[in-house]
């Protein structure tokens, strides 16, 4: 399954948070401030998105997390 098909299972809010956290390297606190959301909301949306991503393509998520730790 390709990334675009997987992303269709996420809300726009979840996609935005995942992009900022894992592709742009922002912290949860930075995302919270940037999006004017409570930190708990950012954490819960990220956790829910990761749960969906794991369900569809665990190797992709592992790769993203590995890249995030290198950057």
ABEGO torsion letter per residue (X at the ends): XBAAAAAAABBAAAAAAAAAAAAAGBBAAAAAAAAGBBAAAAAAAAAAAAAAAAAABAAAAAAAAAAAAAX
